[in-house]
Amino acid sequence: MNQTGFADQERLNSISQPQIPTLPPAWASQAVFYQIFPERFCNGDPSNDPINKQSWGEAPSVFNFFGGDLKGIITKIPYLQQLGVTSLYLNPIFDSPSNHKYDTRDYLSISPEFGDVWTFKSLVEQLHQAGIRVIIDGVFNHTGDNFWAFQDIIKNGVRSRFKDWYHCKEFPIIQNPPNYECWWNFGSLPKLNHQNPEVVNYLLKVVAFWTSLGIDGWRLDVPNEVHMDFWRIFRKLVKSINPEAFIVGEIWDQPFDWLKGDTCDAVMNYRWRDAVIHYFGQGQLSAEQFRMELSNNRSNLPWEYIISAYNLLSSHDTPRFLTLCGENKKKYLAATAFQFTYPGIPALYYGDEVGMTGGKDPDCRKTMKWSESEQDQLLFKETQNLIQMRKQYQSLQSGSYYDLHLGEGVFGFVRSGKKEQVLACFNMNEEECRCIEVPREWSNGWEPIYSIGCSLSRLSYPEIPPQGVRIFKRG
């Protein structure tokens, strides 16, 4: 074992030889992501449904199943194209006994109620044909207690050849309370020992297998709970197979250590989300306080990482944004308009675009609403418009960012690209109109391209209504 304790030197050298990119791939800042929780998105193949499947649309629980699968995602590719998204993030798809799949049973198999590896390969190919990339969830901090190596330890105790794959404190294994390290002390989620070269080499084999199937990157589950050296090796391997792969880490706090070019390309921008909730959703920040929160979020980060941040309003781990803003759709749309104009990658959570609500897990994991009578078609159309606007203007993808003080209570900024500039203005006051006071050097030549709460008009009538949005462009 070499000094790092992670893998043999020959293996390390073999994946170190290619020139490994240190910056995010260029396509990332141009992407519009859509997160899918596979078990709840669409049931495309009833033949693989779990025995205890419940009817689509019933209330979700921690343990119930509804039959969503990979074939279901395939059947909904036209819907994804119609919406306009360009990239998917799939929650775990590996074999697991749960509905959420964060308790892996076999890393080299697709969960049978989702399909098989050929179904997944077909999904990737058909998504690519439709111009949609896909990244998958990598859960490498822990396995499930049904994972074959852990089952061998349960069976053979100290005699198991896999006893050093985990952090076992004593034998025999006791699961309640667990006498081994677990994720958040859940006995069903034993933590892997990444100081063991066998563990690392096995995980690298898993990563190489799925990356080689043509995926476009990885979302890393709780990477902060795994030694950083593992992720450096992980990045080298992934980028040696696909230099354009995109690696997103689930980091809830300061991202700086993860954005140095040797581990992640981006983090799930939960700190940004918190600020958006407090300003747009709950009115707890003034425009100036919100501006400062955003400035702090951008500080000390290279521009390439700012425009590649995974900017989300909802996820499988959080209450949906529409619920957090009291189901006020004007607030939701204002926040979404901000998400699509601010630096970073806009990331939608399945169903948000049609008005789905949900509290904390498992309520945020409801089955997707496919009946148009249950969908909010206005929200869907507005989301389409914002996606199209994002695609149309290069300045919104990678253009520079300028804070503007636009008058009392108005938050706004300019994005400047090679061909055009975009001015975005927001008034989250619930009762009063505000005047947009544009500094002289920015005051001429604007034409309206998007609004909430008012009709499109020239900037010569610079008033913005309560909970309103006005977006302009020039050039």
Secondary structure by P-SEA (a helix, b strand, c coil): ccccccccaaaaaaaaccccccccccccccbbbbbbcccccccccccccccccccccccccccccccccaaaaaaaaaaaaaacccbbbbccccccccccccccccccccccccccaaaaaaaaaaaaaacbbbbbbbcccccccccaaaaaaaacccccccccccccccccccccccccccccccccbbbbccccaaaaaaaaaaaaaaaaccccbbbbcccccccaaaaaaaaaaaaaacccbbbbbbccccccccccccccccccaaaaaaaaaaccccccccaaaaaaaaaaaaccccaaaaaacccccccccccccccccccaaaaaaaaaaaaaccccbbbbcccccccccccccccccccccccccccaaaaaaaaaaaaaaaaacccccbbbbbbbbcccccccbbbbcccbbbbbbbbccccbbbbbcccccccccccccccccccccccccccccccbbbbbbcc
